Amino acid sequence: RWTAPRGYRRFLRFAAGEEAAEQHEPFDPDRRAGEALVFGMRKLDGVDLALVERRYGDRPLLERMATIERGLECGLLERKGERLRLSERGLLLADEIFIDLL
């Protein structure tokens, strides 16, 4: 992932291929899994945990399991089969939950 240069003239040079991106951010499998969870839970039907595990392995989910369990216990998350989603109450606190999952 990268960031385009700030400023109109610099952005135009960037768009024309004359200037490089300002910064690059590593995007390892753990980060991808975290983002898959977060962006998946932005949908009302939630995210398919089995799909996340197939794509990124079981380690990212295992590392986040305490956070997921805490969210379930507090009523902020709901799990139905392999789907994890925000509860009605969790929708109000989504950003706080997502920070812990990233």
PEFENZI-V868617 format. One record per helix or strand. SS is the DSSP state (helix for helix, strand for strand). FROM is the first residue (numbers start at 1). TO is the last residue. If there is no record, write none. Layout:
BEGIN
ss->SS from->FROM to->TO
ss->SS from->FROM to->TO
END
This chain:
BEGIN
ss->strand from->2 to->3
ss->helix from->8 to->15
ss->strand from->23 to->24
ss->helix from->29 to->41
ss->strand from->47 to->48
ss->helix from->49 to->56
ss->helix from->59 to->73
ss->strand from->77 to->80
ss->strand from->83 to->86
ss->helix from->88 to->92
ss->helix from->94 to->101
END
